[in-house]
Amino acid sequence: MSSAFQHNKKWNFRLKILLPCMIMVLFILDVSLGSVSIPLEQIMSAIFLGETEKASWLHIIREFRLPKALTALLAGAGLAISGLQMQTLFRNPMAGPYVLGISSGASLGVALVVLASYSLGGLFVELSMGSWVVVLASSTGSFLVLLAVIALSTRIRDSISLLIIGLMFGSVAGAVVSVLKFFSEAKQLQIYLIWTFGSLSGLNWDELYILSILLVVGLLLSVYLIKPLNTLLLSENYAQSMGVNIRRIRILIVISTSLLAGGVTAFCGPIAFIGLAVPHLTRLLFNTSDHKVLIPAVSMSGVIIMLLCDIVSQLPGSQYILPINAITSLIGAPVVIWLILSKGGIQTSFGR
């Protein structure tokens, strides 16, 4: 009893105090960094009071830095939770938020608009460079893959077959994108390549509002799925014996993951590492597989990692901004490798 009490005490401290404090510090630090130096007290005044000594400072914070920091917060939580759900559904430590082909569908949608636009010339080329057009193309590609996966999931008995089908969707989409690349011009290839780098800085408040709605719905679904996810850890047969409707739960998990990962990909481009590694990182740090603890812990850990990566990508003291995709992998992969080695392997933290 005392051991369990100590564990709960540690979880409560980390969930209610440590992680939220880290998020607050990193969020303010993220907003304070940029090519224009703004005093910290003015940053705090802009965030909490909506005013600064200089109007230009308020404009920079409100229109550029705050949306970017909020995007990092939403993207980190969404990708981390979607990765956790996929790893639990497939009981596969290498599963991530894009394993169902959602990212590949989004990439194909953007490729069809951007890479094929040159053949239609003039006006369409200009339209294809607009942020809303790219978002709509990415969303459409993700949505079509989602519909196909949901339709197939009702006819498939085991999740492993669904995983294989998702990988096949990704392979087909990747092949089509490769063909489009081969026939595209340098300008279109550059636009598409920049999109694949991922970015947290391209959203305005309207886009941020839509992304927030998508992610809130996805996160609420994940909270609703806590008990079924815990039963799936033992096996689908055990879950069925506990009265869980496997096909219904599978569809809900796919919808939740698609809203979370698909929404982030549509507005920010594909962002690697977060969805795959943060769930493992959180399991190792919290030493549990209980989704009642993992759902909030993984979401906050994803926010912390994403904010940290965004801070590093800005190269403090420099005017350059590195691709967020590169930073998430460069920072995250060595940390996870070190944690796995220090804890004796990933098996000790998955499915416990």
C-alpha positions in Angstrom: 0.0 0.0 0.0 2.8 2.4 0.9 4.6 1.7 -2.4 1.4 2.4 -4.4 0.8 5.6 -2.4 4.4 6.8 -3.1 3.9 6.1 -6.8 0.6 8.0 -6.8 2.3 10.9 -5.0 5.1 11.0 -7.6 2.6 11.0 -10.4 0.5 13.7 -8.9 3.5 15.9 -8.4 4.7 15.4 -11.9 1.3 15.8 -13.6 0.0 18.7 -11.5 3.1 20.7 -10.7 6.3 19.7 -12.5 5.1 19.3 -16.1 2.7 22.3 -16.1 5.5 24.5 -14.7 7.9 23.3 -17.4 5.3 24.1 -20.0 4.8 27.6 -18.7 8.5 28.4 -18.5 9.2 27.0 -22.0 6.1 28.8 -23.5 7.2 32.2 -22.2 10.8 31.5 -23.3 9.6 30.5 -26.8 7.5 33.7 -27.1 10.5 35.8 -25.9 12.9 34.6 -28.6 13.2 36.1 -32.0 15.1 38.4 -34.3 13.7 41.4 -32.5 14.8 41.7 -28.8 11.8 42.4 -26.5 12.3 42.7 -22.7 10.8 39.9 -20.7 8.5 42.2 -18.7 7.0 43.5 -22.0 6.5 39.9 -23.1 4.6 39.2 -19.9 2.6 42.4 -20.3 1.6 41.5 -23.8 0.5 38.0 -22.8 -1.4 38.8 -19.7 -2.4 42.5 -20.2 -2.5 42.8 -23.9 -0.3 45.9 -24.0 3.4 46.9 -24.5 5.4 50.1 -24.5 5.8 49.9 -28.3 3.0 49.0 -30.7 5.4 47.1 -32.9 6.3 44.8 -30.0 2.6 44.0 -29.4 2.1 43.3 -33.1 5.1 41.0 -33.2 4.0 39.0 -30.1 0.3 38.8 -31.1 0.6 38.1 -34.8 3.8 36.0 -34.9 5.2 34.7 -31.7 2.1 33.8 -29.8 0.5 31.9 -32.7 3.7 30.0 -33.2 4.1 29.0 -29.5 0.4 28.0 -29.3 0.8 25.9 -32.5 3.8 24.1 -30.9 1.7 23.5 -27.8 -1.2 22.0 -29.8 1.0 20.0 -32.2 3.1 18.5 -29.5 0.0 17.3 -27.6 -1.8 16.1 -30.6 1.0 14.1 -32.2 2.1 12.5 -28.8 -1.5 11.3 -28.0 -2.1 10.0 -31.5 1.2 8.0 -31.3 0.2 6.6 -27.9 -3.1 5.4 -29.3 -1.5 3.7 -32.3 1.1 1.9 -30.2 -1.6 0.6 -27.8 -4.0 -0.4 -30.6 -1.4 -2.3 -32.5 0.7 -3.3 -29.4 3.7 -2.3 -31.5 6.4 0.0 -30.0 7.3 1.2 -33.5 3.8 2.4 -34.4 3.4 6.1 -34.7 0.6 8.6 -35.6 1.3 8.3 -39.4 1.3 4.5 -39.5 -2.2 4.4 -41.0 -1.1 6.4 -44.1 -2.6 9.7 -42.8 0.6 11.6 -43.5 1.1 9.9 -46.8 -2.4 10.9 -47.9 -1.7 14.5 -46.8 1.6 14.5 -48.7 -0.2 13.1 -51.8 -2.9 15.8 -51.6 -0.3 18.6 -51.3 1.8 17.0 -54.1 -1.2 16.8 -56.5 -1.8 20.6 -55.9 1.8 21.9 -55.8 3.7 19.5 -58.1 1.0 19.2 -60.7 0.1 22.9 -60.7 2.8 23.9 -63.2 1.0 22.1 -66.0 -2.1 24.2 -65.5 0.0 27.3 -65.5 -0.4 30.9 -64.3 -3.2 31.5 -61.8 -3.3 27.9 -60.5 0.4 28.1 -59.6 -0.2 31.2 -57.6 -3.2 29.6 -55.9 -1.2 26.5 -55.0 1.2 28.5 -53.0 -1.6 29.9 -50.7 -1.7 28.5 -47.2 -5.4 27.6 -47.3 -5.0 25.7 -50.6 -2.2 23.6 -49.1 -4.2 23.1 -45.9 -7.3 22.0 -47.9 -5.2 19.7 -50.1 -3.5 18.1 -47.1 -6.8 17.7 -45.3 -8.5 16.2 -48.3 -5.8 13.6 -48.7 -5.8 12.7 -45.0 -9.6 12.5 -45.0 -9.8 10.2 -48.0 -7.3 7.8 -46.4 -9.3 8.0 -43.2 -12.5 7.0 -45.0 -10.7 4.1 -46.7 -9.2 2.9 -43.4 -12.5 3.1 -41.5 -14.3 1.3 -44.3 -11.7 -1.5 -44.2 -11.6 -1.6 -40.4 -15.2 -2.8 -40.3 -14.3 -5.8 -42.4 -11.0 -6.7 -40.7 -10.9 -8.8 -37.5 -7.4 -8.1 -36.3 -5.5 -4.9 -35.9 -2.3 -6.2 -37.5 -4.0 -6.5 -40.9 -5.2 -2.9 -40.5 -1.6 -1.9 -39.7 -0.3 -3.6 -42.9 -3.1 -1.9 -45.0 -2.1 1.4 -43.6 1.5 0.8 -44.6 0.4 -0.2 -48.1 -1.6 3.0 -48.4 1.6 4.9 -47.5 3.6 3.0 -50.1 1.2 3.7 -52.9 0.9 7.4 -52.0 4.7 7.6 -51.8 5.0 6.0 -55.2 2.6 8.5 -56.8 4.4 11.4 -55.1 7.7 10.1 -56.6 6.2 10.1 -60.1 5.0 13.6 -59.6 8.4 14.7 -58.4 10.0 13.2 -61.5 7.8 15.3 -63.9 7.9 18.5 -61.8 9.9 21.7 -62.2 12.4 23.0 -59.7 10.1 25.7 -58.3 7.3 23.2 -57.5 9.8 20.8 -56.0 11.1 23.6 -53.7 7.7 24.5 -52.5 6.8 20.9 -51.8 10.2 20.2 -50.1 9.7 23.2 -47.8 6.3 21.9 -46.8 7.8 18.5 -45.9 10.2 20.2 -43.5 7.3 21.1 -41.3 6.7 24.5 -39.8 5.0 26.0 -36.7 5.2 29.6 -37.8 2.8 29.7 -40.8 -0.6 29.9 -38.9 -2.8 32.9 -38.4 -5.4 33.1 -35.7 -8.2 31.8 -38.0 -6.2 28.7 -38.9 -5.2 28.3 -35.2 -8.8 28.3 -34.2 -9.7 25.6 -36.7 -6.7 23.5 -35.6 -7.7 23.9 -31.9 -11.2 22.6 -32.6 -9.9 19.5 -34.4 -7.4 18.7 -31.7 -9.9 19.3 -28.8 -12.3 16.9 -30.4 -9.5 14.3 -30.9 -8.3 14.7 -27.3 -11.8 14.4 -25.8 -12.2 11.2 -27.8 -8.9 9.9 -26.4 -10.0 10.6 -22.9 -13.3 8.7 -23.6 -11.1 5.8 -24.8 -9.0 5.5 -21.6 -10.6 2.3 -20.3 -10.8 0.5 -23.7 -7.1 1.4 -24.3 -6.1 -0.2 -21.0 -7.9 -3.4 -21.8 -6.3 -3.5 -25.3 -2.9 -3.6 -23.6 -3.5 -7.2 -22.6 -4.9 -8.4 -25.9 -8.0 -7.9 -28.1 -9.4 -11.2 -26.9 -9.2 -10.0 -23.3 -10.8 -6.8 -24.2 -13.7 -8.7 -25.9 -14.1 -10.8 -22.8 -14.5 -7.6 -20.8 -17.3 -6.5 -23.1 -15.4 -4.1 -25.3 -16.7 -3.8 -28.9 -13.4 -4.1 -30.7 -14.5 -2.8 -34.1 -16.3 0.2 -32.6 -13.3 1.1 -30.4 -10.9 0.6 -33.3 -12.9 3.0 -35.4 -13.0 5.6 -32.6 -9.2 5.3 -32.1 -8.7 5.7 -35.9 -11.0 8.8 -35.9 -9.2 10.3 -32.9 -5.8 9.7 -34.3 -6.8 11.1 -37.7 -8.2 14.3 -36.1 -5.0 14.7 -34.1 -2.3 13.7 -36.5 -4.2 14.7 -39.7 -5.0 18.2 -38.3 -1.4 18.8 -37.3 -0.1 17.6 -40.7 -2.6 19.7 -42.6 -1.6 22.9 -40.9 2.1 22.3 -40.0 3.2 19.7 -42.4 4.6 16.3 -41.4 6.5 16.4 -38.1 8.6 13.4 -37.2 9.7 11.8 -33.9 7.1 13.4 -31.5 4.4 10.8 -32.0 6.7 7.8 -32.1 9.1 8.6 -29.2 7.2 10.7 -26.7 4.9 7.9 -25.5 8.0 5.7 -24.9 9.8 8.5 -23.1 6.8 9.1 -20.9 6.3 5.4 -20.1 10.0 5.2 -19.1 9.8 8.3 -16.9 6.5 7.4 -15.2 7.0 3.7 -15.1 3.4 2.9 -16.0 1.2 1.9 -18.9 -2.1 3.1 -17.3 -3.7 5.4 -19.8 -5.4 7.3 -17.0 -1.9 8.6 -16.2 -0.4 8.4 -19.7 -3.0 10.5 -21.6 -2.3 13.7 -19.6 1.4 12.9 -19.1 2.0 12.1 -22.8 0.2 15.2 -23.9 2.2 17.5 -21.6 5.4 15.7 -22.4 4.7 16.3 -26.1 4.1 19.9 -25.5 7.4 20.2 -23.6 9.4 18.5 -26.3 7.8 20.5 -29.1 8.4 23.8 -27.3 12.0 22.8 -26.6 12.5 21.9 -30.3 10.9 25.1 -31.4 13.3 27.1 -29.2 16.3 25.3 -30.5 15.1 25.7 -34.1 15.2 29.4 -33.8 18.9 29.3 -33.2 18.8 31.9 -30.3 21.0 34.9 -31.2 20.6 34.2 -34.9 18.2 35.3 -37.6 18.0 31.8 -39.1 15.2 29.3 -38.3 15.9 25.6 -38.9 13.3 23.1 -40.1 11.3 21.8 -37.1 11.4 18.3 -38.5 15.2 18.2 -38.3 15.3 19.5 -34.7 12.7 17.0 -33.4 14.8 14.1 -34.6 18.2 15.5 -33.7 17.2 16.3 -30.1 14.7 13.5 -29.5 16.4 10.4 -30.9 19.6 10.5 -28.8 17.6 11.2 -25.6 15.3 8.2 -26.2 18.2 5.9 -27.1 19.9 6.9 -23.9 16.8 6.3 -21.8 16.2 2.9 -23.4 19.8 1.8 -22.7 19.7 3.1 -19.2 16.4 1.4 -18.4 17.5 -2.0 -20.0 15.4 -1.9 -23.1 12.0 -0.7 -24.4 10.3 -3.9 -23.4 10.5 -2.9 -19.8 8.2 0.1 -20.4 5.7 -1.1 -23.0 2.7 -3.2 -22.2 3.3 -3.2 -18.4 
